[in-house]
């Protein structure tokens, strides 16, 4: 008997009919002789509607109260699913994040899981129950409810799978798996049968939002295979795992893009030790995650420093940086929210230096100007104008012949 953790996204449980469809899929897994733990998101756009309602009630809702409010979305869907399964004749029980032993830090709206105390879940499994856990939430040591941020239900599912020693974590959503590029932009994008953790981390971190980055990190850390598949079809999906890929090696795996970025340039920065720390430490303290960083070559002891962050953090980042720029005697701070990034990702990049030239040539032929370049062993990322991102993704997908899989 295998232990399987399944996760269902909001679109998969958007209404009563879809909840019943999910229940039938879960029942089929149980009928195969498996123990099943299910992590579920809120129905449809429930979370967005709750946020909107909160801001109708208060100009600046308390982070604590907002977390309590948002956690109710998953409670509703988990209880409805448990009721459906019981009506079908299957033993099932719903648990909140706290009841399932999801313990977090106290960073409301962006909490991180500290540990999973899974004794209650194991007890319910031993009694024959299908266990339905409300995703996206946990509880602090003071028993305050927290939420894990967007995509947090993915993290809940993989954390539970690791704690329980599950054979696999199956994520069911509204897409059929991981594609070589966003199929909404590139209709000829190809569905991957499998992908390694390392490549998926780069894909998730640089724009592919099919699986949350933190979930992939946990999967790699605890060696939990993650299957991404559609809840609306029976197609096999994509397996994220740590073994050698069944896809052809030494090539580009996919193209990722992200429009949710902005950049700040601190102009005329004195080039001396301690300046970078003076800039980035306050940003870290403010909870702002800095991505690509580029510093120009120093001329006469002065340089320019450019970095990117999520678009939603731009105003707060400028608020933090502007007084620091004055303190270190930089000339000015310039921000730009009309940028995007496009990345070529694949294990082949580390052994084929010609891939960078091919990427830059493809962008040049489409008239795309590269503003910044960032690389890792298996990724090349270019920051470009937002308006050129879609065209760049299509051009790169063609340039690396990803539609053929050869």
N, C-alpha and C positions, 0 to 999 in steps of 0.2 A: 504493500500500500504506500503510495507516494503522498507527500504533503505538497500541495500546490497553492501558491498565493496568486490570486487574480486581482487586477485593478481595473475599474471601469470609470471612464471619464464622464464629464457632465453631459455631453451629447448622447452618450450611450444610455443615459437614464433620464432623458429630457422630459418624458411624459409616462403615463401609466402603461401604454402599450410597449414602450421600449424597456421599461422596468421588467415587464413580463417576459420579453425576449431575453433579457439578461438572466433572469431567473431560470429559464429553460436551458441556457448555456451552462450555468453553474450546476444545475441538476444533472446534466449529461456528464459533466466532469466527476460529480459525486457517484454517479451510476457506474463509472469505470473503476470504482473501488478506491478512489483517492479521498484523502482528507482535504478539505477546501477552506481556506481563509480568503475572504473577499474584502478589499479596500475600495471604498466608493466615494466619488465626488458629489458635490451638490448638483441638483437637477438643472440642466440647461444653463441659463444666465442668472440663476438665483443669487450668486455672490455679487454680481454687478448690481442687481436690483436692491440688495440689502445695503450695499455701500451708498447707493443713491439715496435710499431712504434715510440712512444715518445722517447724511449731509443736509437733508431737508429738516432734520430735527436739531442739528447743532452745527455751528460754523466750523468748529474744530472738535470733532468727537474724541472722547477719551480713547486712547489706544487699547486700554484694558477692556472697556465696554464694547469697543468695536470688534475685538477678537471674540468676545462672548457671543455677540450678535452673529458674526460671520460663521462661527462654528455650528450654528443651528442648521445651516443648509445641508451639511453632510449628515446631521442627525436625522433630518427628515427623510433623506433618500435611503439611509441605512435601515431605518425602521420599516419603511414601505417595502423594501426588498425582502427583509426578514419575514414580514407578514405574507408576502406573495409566495415565498418558498414554503412556509408552513401551510398555506392554503393548498399547495400542490402535494402536500403529504411528506415534506422533508423537514426534519428537525433543524431549526435555525435560530440564531440569537443575534441581536445587534448590540454592539458595544461602542461607546464613545471612545475618543482617543485616550482619555484618562482611564476608563475602565479597561482598555486594552494594554495599559502600562506604558504609554508613550510619554516619556519624561523629557522635558525641554528646558532650555535656559529661559530667561525672562524677557527676551527681546520681542515684544509684541509686534505682530504682523510679519515678522521675519525670523521667528524662533528657530533654533537648531536642536535636533534631537541629541540628548545626552546619553540616554540608554532606553532600551525597551525591556521592561519587566513583564515577560510574557506568560507568567504563571496562570493568569485567568484565561487567556486564550487556549493554552494547553489543556487546562481543566475542561473547558467547553468542548474541545475537540475529542477528548477522551470519553465524554458522555455521548458522542455521536453527532454533535451539532455542526452545521455549517456556520462558521463565525463571520459575521458581517461587521467590519470596523469602519467607523467614520474617519475618512482621511483628512489631511490638511490641518490636523489639530493635535494638541498635546496638553500637558499640564505641568506647571512649575512645582518646585518643592513646597511652595505655599498654597498649592492647589488652585492657582489661577489658570484659567484657560488661555492657551496661546494658539496662534495660527502660524503655519510654516511658510507663508508667502505663496505666490503663484506657482503652480506645479507641485505644491507640497504633498499632494496625495500620492504622487509617484514616489516621493521620498519615504512616505509612510509605508508604502507597499514593500519597497526593497528592504527597508529597515526591519520590518516584520519578518520578511523572508529570511534575512540573515539571522535574526534572533531565534527563529524556529527551526533553522536548518532545512529550509524548503528546497525541493529539487529544482524549482524554477519559479520566477516571478513573471506572470503573464499580464502584460498591459494591453487592454482592449480600448480602442478609441475610434475616431471617425476616419482614420486613414489606414491603409492596408499594410503599412510598415515604413521602413526607412528607404527613401528614394535617393538617387544620385543627385537630385536637386529638387527644389520645390515644384511638384507637378503642376501647380497653378500657374507658374511662370514658364515651365518647360514641359509641354505636353508629352514629349518623347522621353522624359526622365524614366529611368529604369528602377524597378523595385529590387532591392538587394535581398538575397536570401539570408545573408549573415554579415556581421561587421564586428570587428574587435573593439574592446573597451577603449583603447587608446584613440582610435579613429573616431569613435562615437563621442568621446569626451570633447574632441576638437569640433565635431559637427554641432554638438549641443551648445558648446561655449561660444560658437561663432555664428549662431543664428537659427540652426535647425531645432525647432521647439517641439518636436514630436515626443521627446523624453526629457525630463528635467535634468539639468547638469548634476545636481546633488545626488539624484537617484543613480545615475551612471557611476559616479564616484564611489558610492556605497557598493554597487554591484561589483566593481573592480576590486575594491578593498576586501570584500568577503567572498569573492568568486561566485556570485549569484548570477546565473544566466538570466537575461531579460528578453522575453519574447514580446515584440510589438506587432499587434495585428488588429484588424477591424472587428468591431462587435456586430457589424452588419453583413459580413460575408463569412465564408468558411475558408478563405485563402490562408495559407500557412504563415504569412507575415515574415518578419525579420528577426533573427536571433542575435542578440548582443552577447558576446562571450569572450573568454580569455584565450581560447585556443587559436591555432592557425586558421585563417580564413579559408573557406572553400572557394571564395572568389579568386580570380587570377591575381597573384601577388605582383609587387613592383610596379604599381600603377596608381593613378589617381582614383580614389573611391567616390568622391562626391564634391559638389560645389555648395557651400553654405553662404547665406547672405543675411544681413541684419540692417534694418532701417531704424531701429530704436537706439541710435547713438547720437552723440553730440561731441564736439571737441572744443577745447580751450587752449589758446596759445598765450603763454606768458612771454612777452617780448622784452628783449634787453635785460636778460637775467645775468647778474654777475657770475662768472664761472669760477667758483671757489668751493672748497669742501663744505658740506653741511647745507648747501642751498636746496638740493633735491629733497633732503629730509625735512627741511623747513616747509616745503610746499606740500609734500605728500602725507606727512604724519597728521596734520589737521584734517585732511580729507578722510583718512582712515578713521580718525576719531569721530567724524561726522557720519560714519557708516556709508561713505561713498566709495564704490568699487571702481578703481581706475583700470582701464584696459591698456590699449596701445600707448606707448610712450616713445616719443622721438625727440632727441636733443640735437640741434645743429652743431656743426663744428664751431669752436670758439674763435672769434676774431677780436683782437685787442681786449681779451679778457671778458667778452660779453657774448652771450648766446641766446637763442630762443628755445623754449621748451613747450612742446605740444603733447597733449594727452587726450584720451577719449573716455567717456563714461556713458551710462544710460541716459537717454534724453530727459527722462523724468527727474534726473539728479542735477541737470544743468544749472538751474537757478540757485539751488543750494550750494553747488560747487563754486559758482561765481561769488556768492555771498562769503564763502570761506576764503577764497583765494585773493580777492581784491585787496583786503587789508594786509595780507601777507606780502603781496607784490609791492605795496608801498613800503613795507617794513624792510624788505631786502633791496629796495631801490631799483626794482624792475621798471621798465618804461611804461607798460600798459598790459592789460589783459583783453584778449579778443575771443569771443565765443562764436560758434557756428553750429546751428542745429539742423542744417540742410546737408548732412553728410550721411553716408552709409558705408558698409564694409562688405566685401566679397572675398571669399576664401576658397582656395584649392586645397583639398585635404586627401592624404593617402600615404601609405607606408613607402610607396615608390619614390617619394620626393627626396628622402634621405640618401638614395643611391643613384638618382638621376638628376644631375645639376641642370640639365637642359629644360626641365619643367618650368623653372622661373622665367627663362627667356621666352618659352612658349606662352606663358600667362601674360607677360608684359606685351608681347607682340599682338596677341589677340585683343587686348584692351586698346592698344594703340590704333589698330586697324578700325576699331569702332569709335575712335575719337574720344576715348575715355581718359581723362587726366588723372594720374595717380598722385594723391596728396601725401600719403604716408604708407610705409611698408613695414609689416611685422612678420616674423617667421618663427617657426619651431621646427623640430626635426621632421615633422610630417605635415606641416601647414605653411602656406604662404597667404598672407592677408593684405589686401590693399584697401585703404580708405579713399573713397572717391565721392563725387557729388551724388547726392541722393537721387537726383533725376536720372542718373546713368546706371543705377544698380540693376534694374531688370534686364536691360540690354546687355550688361556685362555678364550676368549669370548665363544668359542664353549663349553668348559668344564663347564663354569658357567651356560650357557643356559641349558645344560643337568642337572646340579646339582640342579637347582631350578625348573626343569620340566616346563619351560615356553612354550614349544611347545604344552602342553595340555590345558593350560588355566584353570586348576583346582586348 
